[in-house]
């Protein structure tokens, strides 16, 4: 029998990827399932980007590119950083990979030694802890309370830092909470980090263009220019350009780190898809006006969902400042029972109940470090969102408070009879 490597025991499958797969399986089996799990917009990739891919294919741009990205795309990335973020990178300081996730994987694998610590503010994207563990590091979770907008406070950062800290991962706008840092908030964090020169910052800016209510986006190296020499600024075309399946991410950082990441990439995937790189050039260099149009539609959907959830007893949420997720609290439902008598002990039980009773798939907060919450995506049609919120209301209304007994004496939801 094949024996798997010990390192594989450090990680688990991505909760968001598995949830999407589960929705597809249930639909294929004939279930009426609404999926509000997708981490991708429902918009089509803009026509001019698709046409650029067609032109590239017909021009024979189907060969290997440089491992770290085709030079024309790295030029486009450098120009993007200058134009939108005020950051100047040489081509030797830019890498292109098969998605922003590969950028993050490459960086941590190249820099994290056994026992090194990586600070991960919670709530967090599901892959940060597992990539850290796979690299041999230890994720240090720092709770970011709802009353601070799910954002990292300087005093909490200070308490988490130590001599073994290697990275701080800062995701703004945040998945799953939508929390978005202001320039002043980033400067306050940078002031703390000044005292820990061994700590680098991984700025995951993948939702950069999706901020609402006229909020301005700023990345850490832009807010605190002295940190550019120890910051990896990560981005990609997936979210703003509706190009999730094209798998193109990019980053800027000091050349020694980029060289190391290119070396690792040369022994894993090599260069990213050549045709997708040509499409990414069209995305970065071409018209940008559709982004504002799409963002306005997403903001309207956000407001629709937040208003609907606010009317449901037992559910509480705040309007996210960015991205396209609502992180809602189901804490008030803990201790309630289903009609079958099963106890809703935690957020996982609540999301299981939603799927089984109402055919609604959302993501459990425990995957993001906030057990008493659940995440739903509003990057889908208004009709789907309205029906999804109706099903949440129906699932919550069907629960009754537990009378007598404890969690230990009740049937866990996941073991209850159908």
N, C-alpha and C positions, 0 to 999 in steps of 0.2 A: 504493500500500500504506500502511496506517495506520502512522504512526511513533509509538511509545510514548515517554512522557516519561522523561527521564534518571533521575528519582527512583525509577522502578520498578525500575531496575537495582540499587538499594541493598538490596532485600529479596528474599526467596524465600518460596515457599508454606510455611505452617505444617506442620512435620513431623508433629505429632500429628493435625491435621485430615486430611492426606493419607494417613496410615496407616489411619485409620478408613475413609476412602473406598476404599482399596485392599482392605481386608477385605470390604467390601460388594460390590465388583466381583468378587472371587474367588468369593465365595459364590454370586453370581448366575450365575457361569460353571460352577457345579457342584462347586467344590472344597470339600473338608472342611477348613475353616479355623476355628481358634479365635482369637479376637481378645482379647488382654489389653492393649489400647492405650487403652481408653476413659477419658477424664478425667471420668467422670460415674458416680454411684452407680446401681446397678440397681434401686433402690427406686422405687415409684410415688410421685408427688406426693401428699402426704397428702390425705385426702378433704375435710377442712374447707377446705383451700386451693382445691381444684377447685370446691367448692360456692360459695365466695366469687366465683370467676370467673363461674360460671353466674348468680348473683344479679346481679352487676354488668352482665352482658350484657343480662339481662332488664329491668334498671332503666334501660337506655339509656346506660350509661357506656362508650360506644363512640366518643366524640368526641376531638378533640385535647385534650391536657392542656398545662399549662405546659411550656415547653421543658426546664426543669431538673427536672421531676418534679411530679406532682400534689401539691398542698399536704397532703392527708391522708397520703400516703405519706412525704413529707418529715417530717411530725410523727412518724410511726411510726419512721422512721430516727433522728430526734433522740432519741426515747425509748429506742430500742435502745442507742444509744451511751452514754446516761446510765446505763441499767440494767446493762449488761453490761461496759462499759469505763470508766466513771467520767469520760466526756468530755462536756462541755457545748457544744453547737453551736446557734447560731441557725439559723432556716430559710434565711437568706441564705448560710449556710456549708455547705449540703448540696446535692448534685446527684444526680439519678437518671438513669441511662443504659441503653442496650440492652446490658447486660452489663458486668461489671467490666473486660473488655478495652477497651471504648470509653472508660471512665473513664481508663485508663492512656494510651490513644492521645490523648485530648483534652488531658491534662495535659502530656505531653511535646511535643505539637505547639504548645501555647500558650507554652511556656517555654524550649525548647531552641533556641539559635541555632546557626548554622553553626560547627562546630568545638568546641562545648561538649562536655564529657565527662560521661558517666553511668556510675557505678560499678555493675557487675553481678556480684555474687558468683556463682561457679560451683561447683556446678551451678545452673543457672537455668532458668526457664520459657522455652520456645522463642521467645516473642514479644517479650521485653524488648529483645534486641539489634536486631531488625529495626525495631521501632517507633522506637527511638533513631536508627537510621540514616536512616529515612524522614524524621524531623524535622530531619536535617542534623547530628546529633550523632555522637559517637564512643563506642561502648560500651567501657568499660575493665573487662576481666575480671580478677577477683581469685580465684585458686584457693582453695577451702576444702577442705582435705584430709580424707580419711575418718577419719584418726586424731583429728581434732577434731570428729567427728560431722557433717562437711560444713558447718560453721558458720564465719562470718567472724570472724577474730580481730582485736582492736584494732590490733595492730602491722601487720597486713597492710592494714587500712583506712588507717592513717596513711601508709603508703608509697604508696598509690594516689591520695591526695588531692593536689590542686594548685589553682592559681588558676582554672583552666578548669573545675573540677568543678562541676556544676550540681545533680546528684541522686545520692543513694544509693538503690538499689532493694533493699528488704528484704522478703523473702517468707517468712513464718513462720505455720504450718507450710509447709515448702518443697515445691514441685513441681520436681524429681522425687524428692528425697532423703527427704522427711518430717522434715528437721531442724527443730527447734522451739526458739526462744530463750527462755531464762529471764529474769526481771527483772534479775538481776545481770549477765547477758551484754549485755542491751540498755543498761544503765547504763554499762557499760564502753565500748561503742561511742559512746554519747552524749558521754562525756567527751572522746573524740577529736574528735568533730564540733563541740564547743564552740569549738574553735580555728579553725573554718572556717565563719563565719556565712553565707557565700553558698551553702552546700550545704543543699538541702532533702532530706527523706526521703519516699520513696514506700513506705508500709507496705502491702503486699498481704496482707490478712488473710483471703482467701477461704476458707481451710480452718480458720478459727478454732475451730469447734465439733468438729473431728475431731482431737483429741489423745488419746493412749492412756496406759495405766498410771497413771491419776489425775493426769497432768501438768496444771498450771494454765496457761491461756493468758494472755498479757499482750502488749499492743501498745505500740509505742515511745512514743507520746504519753501513754500511761497510765503507763508506767514512768518517764518523764522529762517531767513536765508542762510544763517550759519549752520543750520542742520542739513543742508543739502549734501554735505560730505559724509553724512552717516544716515541717509534716508534712501530707501528704495521706494520710488513712487510708481505704483502699479495701476494700470488702467487697461482698457480694451474697447472693442467695438460692439460687444454683445448687447448691452442694455440700451444705450441711447440710439443705436442704429438698427436695432432689431435684427442682430446678426448672431444670435446665440449658437446656431448650428454651424456657423462658418469657422468657429474656434480660432480666433485671433486675439491674443492679449499682448501687451507691450509694457515696458517699464524703463525708467531712467534711474541710474545710480552711478557711483564712482566706478571707473573702469576696472579696477581689480576685482570687484564683485561681479561685474558683468562678464569678465573673462572666465571666471570660475563657473558661472552659470552656463555659459556657452559650452565649456568643456563637458559639463555634466549632460547638457542637452545633446551634445554630439554622440554620446553613448546611450541615449535613450530614444528620443523621437527624431533626432536631427532637425532639419528646418521645418517650419510650419507649412501647411498646404500652399502651394505656389499660386493657384488661382484665387484662393481666399485672400492671400496677401495683396494681390492686385485689386480685389474688391475693397479691401481695407484702405488702400490709397485713395480710391474714389470717395470713400466715406469721410476720411479726414480732410481731404483737399476740396471736396465738392460742396454743394449747397447744404446749408445747415438750418434753413428756416423750418423744415418739417419737425425738428426737435421741439421747438416752442409749441407747435400745433399739437404734437403728441402729448407733451407735458401738460398742456391745458386740459386735454381730455382725461389724462390720468388724475389730475387734481380734482376734476369734477367727480370722477369715480371714487376717489378717496373720500370726498365729502359725503357722497351718497352712502358709502359703507359705514363710516363713522356715525352718521346720523341714525342709520338703521340699528346698528349695534347698541347705540345709546338708549334705545327704547326697550331693550331686552333685560328683564330682571335677572341678575346674577352675572351679567357681562359688563365689563368696563373697559374703555380704551380712550386713548388720546389721538389726536390727528398727527400722523407722522410728518416730519418736516421734509423728508426725502424718500427715495427709493419707491417701491410700489407694493409695500406690505403694511398690514395693520397687525400690531402685536397686542392682542386683547387679553385681559385678565379674566380667568374663570375661577378665581379663588373663592368667590362667594358660593360657588356650586359644590365645593368640596364637602363631603359628608352627606350629600344627597343620595337618594337611591333611584334606580330605574324602576319601571313598573314590574320587573321580574325580581326585584329585591336586591339587586347587585349594588354595591357601594361605589360611588365615584370618589375614589381616594386621592386622586391626583390628576394633573392635566392630561396624562397619557390615557387614563380611563375616560375622560371627557371626550377626547378626540376619537377613541375607539367607539364610544357610544354614538357620536355624530355619524360615523361611517356606517355602523351597523343599523342604526335606527332610522337614519334619514338619507343615507347614501350621499353624504357630504364629506369630502376629503379635505382636511386642513392639516397643518403640521403641528406636532406636539411641542410645547415650549421646552421640554426637557432636552431636546436636541440642540437648543440654543442657550442652555444654561439658566432658563427661567421656567421652572416646572409648573408654576401656577398660571401660565399664559398659553396661548396658542397663536399661531401665525396663519394668516390668510393673505393671499395675493389678490390685489384688485386690478391686475393686468389682464383683464378679460372683459367680456361685454357687460353692459349694464343689466341686461336680462339675466345673465348667469349670476351676477352679484346680488340682484334682488331675490332670486330664488334661493341662493345660498344663505342669505340672511334670514329668509323665511324659515328655512330648515333649521338654522341655529335656534331661532325663537321656538320652534316646535319641539326641538330636542330638550331645551332648557325647561319649557313648560311641562313636559312629561315627567320631570324629576320631582320627587318629594323629599322633604328633609328626613334624615335618618332619625328614627325614634327608638331610643334605647340601644344598647349594644355598642360595640366599638368596631373599628376597622378589622380587628383580628377575628371578630365573631361574625362578620358579614361575608358574603360571597364576593370575592374580588370580581369586578366587572368582566375582566378578560376570561374568567372561568365560569361565568354564569351561563345557564342554559339559554339557547336562542328562543 
